[in-house]
Amino acid sequence: MEDHVKQRIEELIASSPVFVFMKGNKLMPQCGFSNNVVQILHSLGVPFETFDVLSDGEIRNGIKEYSEWPTIPQVYVKGEFIGGSDILIEMYNSGELRENLTVALAS
């Protein structure tokens, strides 16, 4: 990955305690998986920011390499990669997501 792409990704992740790389944005998700993540975070009342990977091919490809995760969306909490839609659904259903976010956002 080119240095400037990595730097942009790191700046985006650092711009918000909860950051989501997704298709579309939190007001208009462009795929069902991205919509799942948005709905989960909204239901928990968690403030978050997003980046539309459809708007930038470098970031779309770069984030997959950066995280070593092949799919979008990707969720970061306090700079740490948490997972995609399926993992967030599992964590939400078990209560683990609420707990992790509460702890992360309190510190």
C-alpha positions in Angstrom: 0.0 0.0 0.0 1.3 3.5 -0.8 2.2 5.6 2.1 -0.2 8.4 1.3 -3.1 5.9 1.2 -2.1 4.5 4.6 -1.8 8.0 6.0 -5.3 8.9 4.8 -6.8 5.8 6.3 -5.1 6.4 9.6 -6.3 10.0 9.6 -9.9 8.9 8.9 -9.8 6.3 11.7 -8.4 8.8 14.1 -11.1 11.4 13.3 -13.8 9.7 15.4 -13.8 7.3 18.3 -16.2 5.1 16.2 -15.4 5.1 12.5 -17.0 3.0 9.7 -15.7 2.4 6.2 -18.9 1.5 4.3 -20.8 1.7 1.0 -22.7 4.9 1.2 -22.9 7.0 4.4 -24.8 6.8 7.6 -27.7 8.8 6.1 -27.9 6.7 3.0 -26.2 3.3 3.2 -25.7 1.7 -0.2 -25.8 -2.0 0.7 -27.6 -4.2 3.2 -24.4 -5.0 5.2 -23.6 -1.3 5.6 -27.2 -0.6 6.6 -27.0 -3.3 9.3 -24.0 -1.6 10.9 -25.6 1.8 10.8 -28.8 0.5 12.3 -26.9 -1.3 15.1 -24.9 1.8 16.0 -27.9 4.0 15.9 -29.9 1.6 18.1 -27.0 1.8 20.7 -27.0 5.6 20.5 -23.4 5.7 19.6 -22.0 8.7 17.7 -19.9 7.6 14.7 -18.5 8.9 11.4 -18.4 7.1 8.1 -16.5 7.1 4.8 -18.1 6.1 1.6 -15.6 3.7 -0.1 -17.6 3.9 -3.3 -16.3 7.5 -3.7 -12.6 6.6 -3.6 -11.0 3.5 -5.1 -7.7 4.0 -3.3 -9.4 3.9 0.1 -11.8 1.1 -0.9 -8.9 -1.2 -1.8 -6.5 0.2 0.7 -8.7 -0.4 3.7 -8.9 -4.1 2.9 -5.2 -4.4 2.9 -4.8 -2.2 6.0 -7.1 -4.3 8.1 -6.3 -7.6 6.3 -10.1 -8.0 6.0 -11.6 -8.6 2.6 -15.1 -7.1 2.9 -16.8 -3.8 3.6 -18.1 -2.4 5.9 -15.4 -2.2 8.5 -15.8 -0.8 11.9 -13.1 0.8 14.1 -13.4 1.7 17.7 -10.7 3.9 19.2 -8.4 3.0 16.3 -8.9 -0.8 16.7 -10.5 -2.8 13.9 -13.6 -4.6 15.4 -15.0 -6.3 12.3 -17.7 -6.2 9.7 -21.4 -6.6 9.6 -21.6 -10.3 10.7 -19.3 -9.7 13.6 -21.1 -6.6 14.7 -24.4 -8.5 14.6 -23.0 -11.3 16.7 -21.5 -8.9 19.2 -24.8 -6.9 19.4 -26.9 -9.9 20.0 -24.6 -11.2 22.8 -24.5 -7.7 24.4 -20.7 -7.6 24.0 -20.9 -4.7 21.6 -22.7 -2.4 24.0 -20.3 -3.3 26.7 -17.2 -2.8 24.6 -18.4 0.6 23.2 -19.4 1.8 26.7 -15.9 1.0 28.0 -14.1 2.4 24.9 -16.0 5.6 24.8 -15.8 6.3 28.5 -12.0 6.2 28.5 
